[in-house]
Amino acid sequence: MRDLGKGLGHLFKGQRWVLRHGRWWGFGLLPGLVALVLYIGALIALATYAGDIATWATPFADHWSADWRSTVRALLAVLLVCGSLLLAVVTFTAVTLLIGQPLYESLSERVEEIEGGAPDAPRQSVGQQLVFAAREGAASVALTAGLGLLLLVLGFVPAIGQTVVPAAAFCVSGFFLTEQLAAVALQRRGLTFRQRIRRLRSRLTLTLGFGVPLVLLFLIPFVAVFAMPGAVAGATLLARELEPTAPPAPDATTAVRPDAAPEPPPN
């Protein structure tokens, strides 16, 4: 329970950090706004042409009665729109982080510089960072989507589908949302996607204490855009606890051996 509270504390600390550094909060809004405009445009286009897509996808229904044909195609159009909305919710954070990778990298670095003990950034060009982020983000989205599909199927099982599955879905979403947000800081410490998953699992209650409340917060329309900069800052603080930076080793020329005799005082 202590880790659960600490995870929630990191979420609030991150939001407080960006509010104290308003310039970074303003910059951090830009990727989310760009992603929001893209998603809204895509969803509006999909809703507009959902009926045409359903008709194109069901040529076998052309010879059915008008009532059955209309019902099946309308149901398919609704499922298409609802499925796209679910996919948008699942992928919004990953896409926003991909769009804002260089900016969020700078934000995370700034948090660590101010808090002290920032590790050295990896020597990569912007292009290399984007390719690496795209590959890692694709792995995260694929795993999340696979687990989401499994939970969707289990949702039709009586009893557990209405009780256990919804709670598990929030936990899974919170875990992977935390992984996506903390990835910037943990990558700086040399952790790959698999290593990050293992590290977050080792402090599961801390991870869920941060991620599950954030998932609930992101369910409120447009909140994800405004809370994203603080979420990145909070995840950086969480990453610092998960994987602290080792203090620099003492200089060999100035280090003193434990058995060395003390220097004589000056004359």
GINORPE-V875338 format. One record per backbone hydrogen bond with DSSP energy under -1.0 kcal/mol. NH is the residue of the N-H (numbers start at 0). CO is the residue of the C=O. E is the energy in kcal/mol with one decimal. If there is no record, write none. Layout:
NH|CO|E + NH|CO|E
//
This chain:
4|0|-1.9 + 5|1|-2.0 + 6|2|-2.5 + 7|3|-1.8 + 8|4|-2.2 + 9|5|-2.0 + 10|6|-1.4 + 11|7|-1.8 + 12|8|-2.6 + 13|9|-2.2 + 14|10|-1.6 + 15|11|-2.4 + 16|12|-2.2 + 17|13|-2.0 + 18|14|-1.6 + 19|15|-1.7 + 20|16|-1.0 + 24|20|-1.4 + 25|21|-2.4 + 26|22|-2.2 + 27|23|-2.3 + 29|26|-1.0 + 32|28|-2.3 + 33|29|-2.4 + 34|30|-2.6 + 35|31|-2.4 + 36|32|-2.3 + 37|33|-2.1 + 38|34|-2.6 + 39|35|-2.8 + 40|36|-2.4 + 41|37|-2.3 + 42|38|-2.8 + 43|39|-2.5 + 44|40|-2.1 + 45|41|-2.4 + 46|42|-2.7 + 47|43|-2.1 + 48|44|-2.0 + 52|48|-2.5 + 53|49|-2.5 + 54|50|-2.2 + 55|51|-2.4 + 56|52|-2.2 + 60|57|-1.5 + 61|58|-1.6 + 63|60|-1.5 + 68|64|-2.7 + 69|65|-2.5 + 70|66|-2.3 + 71|67|-2.6 + 72|68|-2.1 + 73|69|-2.3 + 74|70|-2.4 + 75|71|-2.3 + 76|72|-2.2 + 77|73|-2.2 + 78|74|-2.6 + 79|75|-2.3 + 80|76|-2.1 + 81|77|-2.8 + 82|78|-2.8 + 83|79|-1.8 + 84|80|-2.1 + 85|81|-2.3 + 86|82|-2.4 + 87|83|-2.4 + 88|84|-2.2 + 89|85|-2.3 + 90|86|-2.4 + 91|87|-1.6 + 94|90|-2.7 + 95|91|-2.7 + 96|92|-2.7 + 97|93|-2.0 + 98|94|-2.7 + 99|95|-2.5 + 103|99|-3.6 + 104|100|-2.3 + 105|101|-1.8 + 106|102|-2.4 + 107|103|-2.8 + 108|104|-2.4 + 109|105|-2.4 + 110|106|-2.1 + 111|107|-2.1 + 112|108|-2.5 + 113|109|-2.3 + 114|110|-2.4 + 115|111|-1.9 + 123|121|-1.5 + 128|124|-2.4 + 129|125|-2.3 + 130|126|-2.3 + 131|127|-2.6 + 132|128|-2.6 + 133|129|-2.5 + 134|130|-2.4 + 135|131|-2.6 + 136|132|-2.8 + 137|133|-2.3 + 138|134|-1.8 + 139|135|-2.1 + 140|136|-2.8 + 141|137|-2.6 + 142|138|-2.2 + 143|139|-2.5 + 144|140|-3.1 + 145|141|-2.3 + 146|142|-2.3 + 147|143|-2.5 + 148|144|-2.4 + 149|145|-2.0 + 150|146|-2.5 + 151|147|-2.1 + 152|148|-2.2 + 153|149|-2.4 + 154|150|-1.3 + 155|152|-1.6 + 156|153|-1.7 + 159|157|-2.2 + 160|156|-2.1 + 164|159|-2.8 + 166|162|-1.1 + 167|163|-2.5 + 168|164|-2.7 + 169|165|-1.8 + 170|166|-1.9 + 171|167|-2.8 + 172|168|-2.5 + 173|169|-2.5 + 174|170|-2.4 + 175|171|-2.3 + 176|172|-2.1 + 177|173|-2.0 + 178|174|-1.9 + 179|175|-2.3 + 180|176|-2.1 + 181|177|-2.8 + 182|178|-1.0 + 185|181|-2.6 + 186|182|-3.0 + 187|183|-1.3 + 189|186|-2.1 + 190|185|-2.1 + 195|191|-2.6 + 196|192|-2.2 + 197|193|-2.2 + 198|194|-2.4 + 199|195|-2.6 + 200|196|-2.2 + 201|197|-1.6 + 203|200|-1.0 + 206|202|-2.3 + 207|203|-2.9 + 208|204|-2.2 + 209|205|-1.2 + 210|206|-2.8 + 211|207|-2.0 + 214|210|-2.3 + 215|211|-2.2 + 216|212|-2.1 + 217|213|-2.5 + 219|216|-1.4 + 222|219|-1.9 + 225|221|-1.2 + 226|222|-2.7 + 227|223|-1.1 + 230|226|-2.1 + 231|227|-2.4 + 232|228|-2.1 + 233|229|-2.8 + 234|230|-2.5 + 235|231|-1.8 + 236|232|-1.9 + 237|233|-2.1 + 238|234|-2.5 + 239|235|-1.9 + 240|236|-1.1 + 241|237|-2.3 + 242|238|-3.0 + 254|250|-2.0 + 259|256|-1.6
//
